[in-house]
Amino acid sequence: MSTPHLVLQVYNRKGVDTSRIAVVIPKKAIKDAVGRNRLKRQIRNLVRSRWSDIPSGHDMLLTARGDFVLYKVHDLDVEIQQLLKEL
């Protein structure tokens, strides 16, 4: 599943009642480590606010792609919401 700036890969975990998520921001998307870490924190916070929408028993890998220099958090929230609806 993907949007213009995010790719979500979902893996089933049989026999487990919890879900996990990993966020990957490549250097190609944001050059400096401070910016990558800030974006990771923002994405984790947005996913945490929608955690009840995520079915249990999944491992998820959320990878950023594209340029995030002038990207707004609200736009990011809309893309995350679109990805989680597809689960």
Backbone torsions as a table, in degrees:
resi	resn	phi	psi	omega
1	MET	NA	140.9	-178.4
2	SER	-153.2	159.3	172.2
3	THR	-126.7	178.6	-179.4
4	PRO	-58.8	-27.0	-176.3
5	HIS	-118.9	-8.5	-176.2
6	LEU	-134.8	146.3	173.8
7	VAL	-124.7	129.3	179.5
8	LEU	-116.2	122.5	174.3
9	GLN	-110.3	132.4	-176.1
10	VAL	-120.5	133.6	179.0
11	TYR	-125.1	132.1	177.5
12	ASN	-76.4	139.7	174.7
13	ARG	-118.6	107.1	-177.1
14	LYS	-75.5	137.0	176.4
15	GLY	78.7	12.9	-179.0
16	VAL	-122.4	137.3	-176.4
17	ASP	-96.7	-2.4	-178.1
18	THR	-112.2	158.3	175.8
19	SER	-114.5	153.9	177.9
20	ARG	-133.4	155.3	177.5
21	ILE	-137.6	141.7	174.1
22	ALA	-122.0	140.7	-179.3
23	VAL	-115.1	128.3	-179.4
24	VAL	-121.7	125.5	175.5
25	ILE	-121.5	107.4	-178.6
26	PRO	-73.8	157.4	178.3
27	LYS	-61.2	-25.4	178.9
28	LYS	-65.2	-32.8	-179.8
29	ALA	-76.9	-46.2	179.0
30	ILE	-138.1	124.4	-173.1
31	LYS	-71.0	-44.4	-173.7
32	ASP	-91.6	147.1	-176.6
33	ALA	-64.0	-34.9	-180.0
34	VAL	-62.0	-44.1	179.1
35	GLY	-66.5	-40.1	177.8
36	ARG	-63.5	-44.3	-179.5
37	ASN	-66.6	-37.3	177.8
38	ARG	-62.7	-44.0	179.3
39	LEU	-65.3	-39.8	176.6
40	LYS	-59.7	-44.1	179.0
41	ARG	-62.8	-42.3	179.6
42	GLN	-64.0	-43.6	179.7
43	ILE	-65.1	-45.1	179.1
44	ARG	-60.9	-38.4	179.2
45	ASN	-66.2	-41.7	178.5
46	LEU	-65.4	-41.3	178.1
47	VAL	-66.8	-40.2	179.2
48	ARG	-60.1	-37.8	180.0
49	SER	-69.7	-19.5	178.7
50	ARG	-112.8	20.1	-175.0
51	TRP	-60.4	-30.1	-179.1
52	SER	-68.5	-19.2	177.8
53	ASP	-80.9	-10.6	-175.6
54	ILE	-91.7	124.0	177.4
55	PRO	-67.4	152.0	-177.5
56	SER	-78.4	158.6	175.8
57	GLY	85.5	28.5	-179.2
58	HIS	-128.2	145.4	165.4
59	ASP	-104.8	133.2	-177.9
60	MET	-126.5	140.3	176.5
61	LEU	-120.2	115.0	-179.2
62	LEU	-106.6	114.0	-176.3
63	THR	-114.7	132.6	177.6
64	ALA	-86.8	147.4	173.9
65	ARG	-143.9	154.1	-179.9
66	GLY	93.0	-169.8	-176.0
67	ASP	-99.8	125.3	-177.4
68	PHE	-110.5	14.8	-174.1
69	VAL	-61.9	-47.2	-177.6
70	LEU	-109.3	25.7	-175.5
71	TYR	-84.9	136.8	-178.8
72	LYS	-91.8	148.7	179.9
73	VAL	-63.7	-36.5	179.0
74	HIS	-61.1	-42.0	178.4
75	ASP	-64.5	-37.6	177.1
76	LEU	-64.3	-40.8	178.3
77	ASP	-62.3	-39.7	178.7
78	VAL	-64.0	-42.3	179.7
79	GLU	-67.0	-40.5	178.1
80	ILE	-64.3	-40.7	178.7
81	GLN	-62.1	-41.1	177.8
82	GLN	-62.0	-43.5	-179.6
83	LEU	-65.5	-40.6	-177.8
84	LEU	-71.5	-26.4	176.6
85	LYS	-67.4	-27.9	-178.3
86	GLU	-78.1	-10.8	-178.6
87	LEU	-67.5	NA	NA
